[in-house]
Amino acid sequence: MPGTKITDHQVRKYKEMRKRATQEIAAAKIGISVRSARRVEHATALPSQREARAWRTRADPLAGVWDEEVVPLLESEPGLFGTTLFEELQRRHPERFEPGIVRTLQRRIRAWRAVYGGERETYFAQAHPPGRFALSDFTVADELNVSIAGVAYPHRLYQFALAYSGWRYAEVVLGGEIYI
């Protein structure tokens, strides 16, 4: 399958299978192409033992604008989207940036935010088993300025809610807080 890396396990299984079958059959059983099988046979080390490549496959399309233009924009406005920054780069440098570069820019922005971006918000998942949790609250409703026949109606609202189902009960309370 294109884009997936061959694992050490696949290489070992291929070499084991190759002792009993042809290259085509062994490659098919392991789930790699015949061309990859040829590369595996000529390799001297397992995939995990090889050094990562240190060369670029193409010239950096963002050279000259990343540090000078994009990073200052991200520092001043960290919430900018990659597509917005790409449109701004196209506006500033017409004819220089083709549409295929937007994905490269988005990846570079994601990597920059991982190192230099602000703190990410932390969420803690909450579990509310049925019949376990309920919420009870009184709210003073005087600020609503409710009036009946021109006379102010001071009151409170009592609310009871079940956390699991979201079922709610509300009642108008006159005077102080009461418990139902």
Backbone hydrogen bonds, N-H to C=O, Kabsch-Sander energy under -0.5 kcal/mol:
donor,donor_aa,acceptor,acceptor_aa,energy
4,T,1,M,-1.4
11,V,7,T,-2.0
12,R,8,D,-2.5
13,K,9,H,-2.6
14,Y,10,Q,-2.7
15,K,11,V,-2.5
16,E,12,R,-2.1
17,M,13,K,-2.8
18,R,14,Y,-2.6
19,K,15,K,-0.7
19,K,16,E,-0.7
20,R,17,M,-1.4
21,A,17,M,-1.6
26,A,22,T,-2.7
27,A,23,Q,-2.4
28,A,24,E,-2.1
29,K,25,I,-2.4
30,I,26,A,-1.7
31,G,27,A,-1.7
32,I,27,A,-2.5
37,A,33,S,-2.0
38,R,34,V,-2.1
39,R,35,R,-1.8
40,V,36,S,-2.4
41,E,37,A,-2.1
42,H,38,R,-1.5
43,A,39,R,-1.2
49,Q,46,L,-1.5
50,R,46,L,-0.7
50,R,47,P,-0.8
63,A,60,D,-1.2
65,V,62,L,-1.7
66,W,62,L,-2.0
69,E,65,V,-2.3
70,V,65,V,-2.2
71,V,66,W,-2.7
73,L,69,E,-1.4
74,L,70,V,-2.5
75,E,71,V,-2.6
76,S,72,P,-2.0
77,E,73,L,-2.3
80,L,77,E,-1.5
85,L,81,F,-2.2
86,F,82,G,-2.4
87,E,83,T,-2.3
88,E,84,T,-2.0
89,L,85,L,-2.4
90,Q,86,F,-2.5
91,R,87,E,-2.0
92,R,88,E,-2.4
93,H,89,L,-2.7
96,R,93,H,-1.6
97,F,93,H,-0.7
98,E,96,R,-0.6
101,I,98,E,-2.0
102,V,99,P,-1.3
105,L,101,I,-2.4
106,Q,102,V,-2.3
107,R,103,R,-2.2
108,R,104,T,-2.3
109,I,105,L,-2.5
110,R,106,Q,-2.3
111,A,107,R,-2.3
112,W,108,R,-2.2
113,R,109,I,-2.8
114,A,110,R,-1.7
115,V,111,A,-1.1
116,Y,112,W,-3.5
117,G,112,W,-0.6
117,G,113,R,-1.1
125,A,123,Y,-0.6
128,H,126,Q,-0.5
132,R,129,P,-1.5
133,F,129,P,-0.6
135,L,161,A,-3.1
137,D,159,Q,-2.4
139,T,157,L,-2.5
141,A,155,H,-2.2
144,L,141,A,-1.3
145,N,142,D,-1.7
148,I,151,V,-2.7
151,V,148,I,-1.7
153,Y,146,V,-2.9
156,R,173,V,-2.6
157,L,139,T,-2.9
158,Y,171,E,-2.9
159,Q,137,D,-2.9
160,F,169,Y,-2.9
161,A,135,L,-2.6
162,L,167,W,-2.5
163,A,133,F,-1.9
163,A,161,A,-0.5
166,G,162,L,-1.9
169,Y,160,F,-2.6
171,E,158,Y,-2.2
173,V,156,R,-3.4
180,I,178,I,-0.5
